[in-house]
């Protein structure tokens, strides 16, 4: 058997192995390596960051670096939530959290000096559970001597309507925030009840919007307001969604983002979505937006964003898995960091309640494979010229046996420099995305999902 035939045979066997494993397609749409966790020391992590920051200065590393602060606390756990959060037993948990973040920032600052970041996001959990003094304490250690954020850069904060106050908004604006995203999710009482989420009422949302607007008036820079919705939720109907979106648009936010609900496991049960397809909900948002003065919309793999006008540039926002070379420095329990071409790690609570890190080392070869997998999983055309400029390798050469198998099966269409995936649905796209990784990574993932 010649080398090409042998490579093709291995790839065909890998596809059969993927079919056998029946892994969820989402496994391959993000950073696969973050699932391959082992203990990593803070010394290793700081060395990864030193190497990356050195590389930024001479062009060997991507310059884009997002900073993310995860506030893990919520008043209660919503049944649909895909994110890591905990219900704080008392105020001490938040006090300890702030102390842990302050200590981590000081350690990083001593080791790395001032770090220039491209954008900042604070999410959760529920960042608006913090009081103004706690917000000031976090901002002081992060922005007064550690992080450098260019003027006008994206600084977004997630808030819940029922815990948003003028004083909290003012504290975040003092820290530099220029965008607030209020997590509405739905204005249907039934949908929120089924989701295990309190129904604060429309008046609560109006009060939160007023709080943002009242404090934005005196801000040094323009402050944007976004409202988040989620669909399809159980109990939400086309009528209730259209009514909720219409009422939200009456508040004249700068944008409304409708996120695609992804079914999640909670306590061994799969929390199923409602029967209304996301695409129908997305069309309802766009339809409601046109007469309300929102003619601009952007559709992504996970969301539809409605806007009053197209920004001068669609500024980058924090994205754990961006479609371009970028790193993520994330603080807080459950936060995930990506040191591009060096390592990926996650912060967790240790046995003593302190913070520890788990993760894995990666290299440029992994970044290349991971990017290819995201393109395939997202059913997005692959520009081979752009791919080569980014990674220094030609896509057809790097993935020759994988590409040949997909061509034989009618799963790609090659048009000049463009390779266009042709899949029946996202599940099939996720399956073939797994081909982009080597057998060693695939088997490590298989063991993880088997509970070994």
N, C-alpha and C positions, 0 to 999 in steps of 0.2 A: 504494500500500500504506500503510495507516494505521500509527501508531507501534506499537500492540500487535501487529499482524500482523508487522511488521518485527522486533520483539523476539523473537516466537515463532519466526520463521524462523531467526534467529541462534542461538537455543538448540537448535533441531533440528539445525542444522549442527554445533554444538558436540558434540552427542551422537554424531553420525556420525563426527566426528573422534576422539572418545574410543574408539569401537568400532574404528576403524582403527588407533589407536596401541597398543591392547591393553596399556595400562599396568597394572602390578600394583595391586590395590585398596589395598594398604597406603600407596601414595603419598598418598592423600587422607585417611588416618585420623589423621595427625599434623600437624606443622607443615610444610606444603608449602614455605613460604618458606626453610626451612633447606636445601633442595635448590637454591636459586637463589643460589649463592654467588659473591661477588666480594670482593676484599680490602677490609677495613675497618680503619681505624686505631684504636689504643687510645684516642686522643683522642675519636673519634666514639662509641666504646662508653661511655666515661666520661660523655660528655654525655647519651647515652640514659639512663644510670642516674641522673644528676643530675635530669633531667626527671621520671623516674618517681618518685624519692624525694620531690621537691617535690610531685608530684601526690598521693602517699599522704597527705601532711599535710593537704591541703585536700579530699580525697575525689574528686579527678579520676582517680586511678589505683587499681587494686585493691590492697588491703593484703596479700594473700597473696603471700609471697615465699619460695620454697624455695631452700635452698642445697645444692649437690651437689658433692662432691669425687670426681673420677674417678682411681683408681689404675690405670694402664693395663697393669700388668705381670702376666704369668702364667708358670708354669713351662713350660707347653706350650699349644698352641692346640687346643681341643676342636673336633671337626668340626662340631658343631651350633651353635657359638657365633654369636649375632647381634651381639655387641658388639665394639667396637674394643679390641683389646689387642695387646701385643707381648711376645715372649719376650726378657727382658733378657739381653744378652750377658754382663754382669758387674755387680758391685755399683755401679760408677760411674754407670750409667744411672739407678739409683734415687736415688743421691746428687744427681745433677744435677736430677732431677725435683723433689726436695724443695726445692732451691735456687730453682728456677723458680717453684714455688707460693709460697714465702715472698716472693720478689720481687714477684709479682703481688699478693699480699695487701697488701703494704706500699704499692704504688702505688695500689691501690683505697682503702686506708684514708686515705692522704694527700689524695686527691681527694674522697672522699665522707664521711669521718668514720666514726663507728660506724653500722653498718647493722643494723636489726632484721629478723630472719628468722623465718619461721613454723615451719620444721622444717629438719633437717639429715639428709642421707644420704651415706654413703661407700660407693662401689661400684667395680666394675671390669669386667675385670681381677680381680685378687686382692688386696684390701686387707690380708689377713693375711700377705702376703709381707713387709710392713714389720716391722722389729724395734721393740721398745718405745721405744728412744731416738728412732727416726725418727718414730714416732707422737707422742711428746711434742713434738718440734720442730714438726711440722705444727700440732698443737693449740695450741701457744703463740702462733704468729703469727696463727692464725685466730680463736681465742676469747679471747685475753687483751687484745685492743685493737681488734679489727675487727668481729666479728659479735656481735650480742646475740640470745640465744635464750631465750625465756621459760622459767621453771621448769616442768618437766613436759612440755615440748614434745617432739615426735617426733624422736629422734636415732638413726638406724638404721645399722648397719654390716654389710656382707656379708663372710662369712668362708668359707674352704674348710676342711672338717674336718681334712685332713691337714696344715694349716699353722696351726691354732689352738692356742695355748698359754695357760696361765694368765697369764703376764706380758703377753702382747699384749692379752688381754681386759682386764686391769687397766688398761693404758695407755689403751685406748679409754674405759673407764668413768671414768677421771680426766678425760678430755676432755668427758664429759657423755653418753656413749652410754647409751641405756636400752632398746635392742633389738638383738639379734644374730640374723642370718639365716644359717644354715649351708647352703651349696650342696651338697646331697646329689645331686640330679638323678636318681639311680637306685641301687638296691642290687643290680642285676643285673650280674654279671660280664660277660656277653656284650654287653649293651647298652652298657656303658661302654667295652668293648674296641672295639666298632664306632664309638663316638663319638670314639675317640682319647684317652680320658680314663683316667688311672690308677685302678685299683680298690684303694682303701685298706683295704677290709674294714669290717665292722660295728664292730669294736673301735676303729678310728680315729674313727668317728662317736661312739661312746660316750665316748671320751676327750675329744673336743671339747665334747660336751654337759657333761661333768663340769667342764671348764675354765671354761665360762661360769657354771655354777651355783656353783662354789667361789668365784669372784670376785664374783658377784652378792650373796652373803650379806652382804658388808660395804659394799655400795653405799648411797649416800644415798637413792636412789629405787629403786622396783621395776624390775627388768630383765626384759624379755620375751625368750623364745627361740622362733624360728621355724625350721622346716626346709623347704627348697625342693626340690621335685621337678619334673621336666620330662617331658612326654608329648605325642605318642607317639614314643619313640625306636626306631630300628631295633634289633631283637633283643629288645625288651621284649615280653613276652606278658602276657595278663590274669593268669595265675597268678604270674609273677615280680613284676608290679606289686603285686598284692594282698599277696604275701608281704613285699615291701619296705616297703609302707605300714604293714602290721601291725607289723613289727619297729620301725619308726620311732616309731609311736604308743606302743609299750611304754616308750620313753624319756620319755614324758609332756612333750613340748614344749607351749608355750602355743598354738602354731598350726602348721599345715602348709599350705603354699601349693603348689598344683600349677599350673605354668605351661603354656600352650599352645605347643608347638613350632612355630615358623614356618620353613619351608624356606629355606635360605640358599645363596647362591653362594659357593663357595670354590675359588679357582684355576680358575675357569671351569666348575666342576662344581656342579650342584645337589645338595645333600645332602638326600636325601629322608627324610621321616619314616617311622616304622614303620606297619604296616597297621592298628593299633588306633586307632579314632577318639578324639579328645580327650574327646568327650562320654562315651564308655564309661569312659575312665580317670577322669573326674570323678565318675561314679556310683560307681566302685570306692572312691574316696577317701571319699565321703559314707557309703557302706555300712560301710566299715571304722571310720569315726569314731563312729557311733552307739553300738555296744556298748563302745567304749573310753572313753566319757565326753566326746565332742565333738559335742554336738547342734546346734551353730550353724555354718552355712556361708554364705558370700557368694560369688556367682558374678558375675564381670565378663567383659568381652569377651576378656580374655587369660588369666584365671586362675580357679581355684576355691580359696577360702581356708576352711580348717576351723579352728574355734576351740572352746575349752572353754566360753566364755561370751561374751555380747555385751558389748563395752566400753560404758562410759557414753556414749561417742560414738565413731564410727568415725573416729579421728583421721586427718587428711590425711597421706599419705606422699608422698615425692618422686614426681612424675609429670611426665614431659616434656611431656605433652599433656593437662592436666587438663580436666575438663568444666565448669570454672568459671573466671572471669577470674583469672589468676595469672601470676606471673613466676618464672623460674628463673635464679639466678646460679650458674654452674658453673665450677669451676676444674679445670685439668689437661688434658693432651693428649687430644683427641677429645671433650672435654666440650662440650655444646651448651647455650647460654644463650638465654633468651627474655625480652626487656625489653618487657613488654606494651604494645602500641600504638606501639612505637618501633623495635625491630629484633630480629633473631634472628641469632646468630652462633655459630660453631664454632671451637674452639681446635685448632690443628694444629702439627706440627713444621715449622719453616722450613728453608731450605736449609742454614743454619749449625747446625742442631740446636736452636735456640731456638724459643720459642713465638710463633706468629703467629695472626691471626684472619681468618676469612672469613665472610661473611654478607650480609644484605640489610636495608634499612630497610623497616619495615611501618607501617601506620596503623590507625586504628580500623575502617576499612572492611574491611581484610584480616582483622582479628580476627573480625569479624562473619561473613564468608564462611567462614573456617576453622572456626568453631564449628558453623555449619550443615552443613558437609561432614562433620565428625566425627559429628554426630547421624545423618545419612543413612547414612554408612558403617557405623555401629554398629547400624543398624536400630532406633534408639531413637525413641520418640514425641517429637514436637516440641511443647512447650507454648508456644503463640504469645504468651500473656500474659507468661510468664516471659521469653521471648526479648525482648519489647519493653521490659520493665523493665530488662533487662541492657544492651541496645544502643541503646535509644531509638528503634528503628524497628520497624514491624510486619512480621512475617515474610511475610505474604501480599503486602504491598506491595513489600517489598524483592526477593522472589524470585517475583514474579507469573508471568513467562513460564516459569520453570523448574517451578514448581508446576503450572501449567496443562498443560504437556507430560507431567509424571508422572501427572497425573490422567487425561489422555487415554489413556495407556498402561496404566492400572490399577496404578500403582506406589505410590500413596498413597491413604489413606482419611481423609477429613476428618470429624472428629467434634467439633463445637463448637470449643473453643479448641485441641483436639489434632489434630495432623497425624501420622498413623501410617504409616510406610513399609511397603510390602508387596513384598518381594523374594524371589526363589527361593533365593538363597544370598548369602554374603558377597562373592563376586566381582561379582555383579550390583549389590549395594549400593555397592561401591567404584566401579563404573562411573558410576552416577548421582550419587555424591558429587562426581565431577569437574565436574558441571554447576554446582555452587555457585561455582566460580571463573570469572573472566573469561577471555576468549580470549587476552589477553596472557600471563597466568600459564601457561595451558595450553600455549601454544607454546614458552615458555621451558623448561617441563618436557620437552616433546617433543624439543627440541634436546639437552637434557641426556642423555636416554635414548638418543638417536641417536649420542652420543659427539662431538657438534660442540663 
